[in-house]
Amino acid sequence: MLPDCFPPWGTVYHYFRLWQRTGLWVRLHRAAYALA
């Protein structure tokens, strides 16, 4: 269950899958790791 301040779960899931397919999560992880 998401907090009330988030959009509907379907919207959140859509963007999660989109970012997963485009490799955004990997790029974010690598960038954060490089800054650590």
Residue frames relative to the residue before (quaternion, step in Angstrom):
aa qw qx qy qz dx dy dz
M 1.0000 0.0000 0.0000 0.0000 0.00 0.00 0.00
L 0.3144 -0.7568 0.5494 0.1629 3.55 -0.93 0.94
P 0.5760 -0.5618 0.4496 0.3878 3.58 -1.18 0.46
D 0.6483 -0.5554 0.3684 0.3682 3.57 -1.20 0.54
C 0.6376 0.5478 -0.3353 0.4254 3.60 1.13 -0.54
F 0.5960 0.5474 -0.3651 0.4603 3.62 1.27 -0.13
P 0.5440 -0.5797 0.4712 0.3821 3.59 -1.20 0.38
P 0.7218 -0.4037 0.3005 0.4751 3.63 -1.22 0.06
W 0.6329 -0.5809 0.3527 0.3709 3.57 -1.08 0.76
G 0.6124 0.5655 -0.3573 0.4213 3.60 1.02 -0.66
T 0.6390 0.5126 -0.3141 0.4799 3.57 1.07 -0.73
V 0.6486 0.5112 -0.3092 0.4716 3.56 0.94 -0.91
Y 0.6739 0.4995 -0.2926 0.4591 3.58 0.90 -0.94
H 0.6074 0.5591 -0.3460 0.4458 3.58 1.02 -0.79
Y 0.7112 0.4415 -0.2670 0.4774 3.59 0.81 -0.96
F 0.5966 0.5540 -0.3624 0.4537 3.59 1.05 -0.68
R 0.6904 0.4694 -0.2795 0.4743 3.60 0.84 -0.97
L 0.6254 0.5362 -0.3369 0.4559 3.58 1.00 -0.79
W 0.6957 0.4636 -0.2723 0.4764 3.57 0.86 -0.97
Q 0.6127 0.5330 -0.3476 0.4686 3.57 1.13 -0.59
R 0.6826 0.4932 -0.2858 0.4573 3.60 0.89 -0.93
T 0.7250 0.4359 -0.2480 0.4721 3.60 1.00 -0.77
G 0.5214 -0.6718 0.3944 0.3483 3.58 1.29 -0.07
L 0.3445 0.7656 -0.4890 0.2367 3.58 1.21 0.23
W 0.6361 0.5379 -0.3418 0.4350 3.62 0.93 -0.84
V 0.6460 0.5103 -0.3198 0.4691 3.59 0.99 -0.81
R 0.6653 0.4982 -0.3083 0.4627 3.59 0.91 -0.86
L 0.6427 0.5125 -0.3231 0.4689 3.59 1.00 -0.79
H 0.6497 0.5160 -0.3159 0.4602 3.57 0.95 -0.86
R 0.6694 0.4975 -0.3031 0.4610 3.58 0.88 -0.91
A 0.6530 0.5079 -0.3152 0.4650 3.59 0.97 -0.82
A 0.6590 0.4935 -0.3104 0.4752 3.60 0.94 -0.84
Y 0.6404 0.5239 -0.3204 0.4613 3.58 1.00 -0.81
A 0.6558 0.5171 -0.3105 0.4540 3.58 0.99 -0.83
L 0.6745 0.4896 -0.2920 0.4691 3.60 1.12 -0.61
A 0.6017 0.5945 -0.3524 0.4005 3.59 1.20 -0.45
